[in-house]
Amino acid sequence: MKKKIELVIVLFLIAVLVCVVYFKLSAVYFNKGTYYFDRGSYRQAIACFNKSLNIDSRVAKVHYTLANTYYAIKEYDKAINEYEKTIKIDPYFAGAYYNLAYVYLDLEKYSKSLDLLEEASSITPADQNIKKLLKKALFEYSLDCFYKAVIVLQKKADFVDAESKLGLSIKLNPEFWPSYKLLGDIYFGKGDFGKAVSQYKLALELDNGDAILYNDLGIALMKMEHYGEAIEYMKKASELSPDNINILYGLASLYRDNKKSQDALVQYGKVVSQKPDYSNVHNDVGDIYRERGKENEAREEYLKEIEYSKRKLSDNVNDADASECMVYAYKRIGEFDKAEEINRKARAIIQRQSNYDKIYLKNGRSLEGKITGETNERINLEISVGKSSGTIPVYRDTIDKIIKSLP
């Protein structure tokens, strides 16, 4: 009996010794794998970590380090699998949540990344690395939503989808002012100028140094007939970007439309000093002189517009904008037959062109568009203003009224 007990004890001790040796061997493989990892020998490290796991697959740290190795060689699926095994073995392993969130961030799977970072933060609330990565994830997700909104607008002109994406962008990062700006552009394109103004002002609270933002806000206010406020914002735009000729022209046109002809002439002068052949500027100045009764000065400006338009057409016979400016100038000096001749040629050019035609509006913006369909009753126009676009019908009786109203 005594010998049997001694035999059991010996066998037990042997079993314990074997287990100890076995698990020590697992640790040996892990340490060897760590050695290779630290030296950038990732394939050798992976082989050692897998040998360690073949001995004992329940060690979270080995799965975690193996996941880090797969991440280092950009084998993201395998890294994800090992991080998930780590978390399953040890649900309080904050580093596994953090690194897995990093993988998903690299893969642009922002929602999953944010969920994991919230888990990590609940385990170690004071960890500054987790807080920094959470901030980075929120910013990148917000930026992704913004760019997707831009793509939706450019390719589909889907205002509803773009608004939704921009709303999420702002929710994720309320300090990212371009989202407010683009949302304002959408409202502007839809004709909801009140909402456009609100979004532009929110953007300005975050970045008050963007000239285009001031300019677009001024134009939106002008559309609402808030001319005094519009002028102040557009003046600020011209101060921030004194060399931006489009902003200068927009401010000049706003002055002119508000009967501030002297201020308009000053701004138009700045435009001419930078670019004497800027589209329609001499027609605008000519109109002001005519309103003041200075017929000779007005005629001189209209002739300048004609001369510059001829030069543009000599460089590009298909320049419809130059043709339109010339037509207007000829009408203003009373040469209606000449105007009609050029107008016929311009219409033929527009019909041949497959790309968008551009018209410079009096408010300083440009409108691009092309005819996409015609019936006996109306013409369908695909138009684009800034970043916004869409299709609108123009009825032929409206076109006739416009033509009759021309001087």
Secondary structure, 3 states (H helix, E strand, C coil): CHHHHHHHHHHHHHHHHHHHHHHHHHHHHHHHHHHHHHCCCHHHHHHHHHHHHHHCCCCHHHHHHHHHHHHHCCCHHHHHHHHHHHHHHCCCCHHHHHHHHHHHHHCCCHHHHHHHHHHHHHHCCCCHHHHHHHHHHHHHHHHHHHHHHHHHHHHHCCHHHHHHHHHHHHHHCCCCHHHHHHHHHHHHHHCCHHHHHHHHHHHHHHCCCCHHHHHHHHHHHHHCCCHHHHHHHHHHHHHHCCCCHHHHHHHHHHHHHCCCHHHHHHHHHHHHHHCCCCCCHHHHHHHHHHHCCCHHHHHHHHHHHHHHHHHHHHHCCCCHHHHHHHHHHHHHCCCHHHHHHHHHHHHHHHHHCCCCEEEECCCCCEEEEEEEEECCCEEEEEEEECCEEEEEEEEHHHHHHHHHHCC
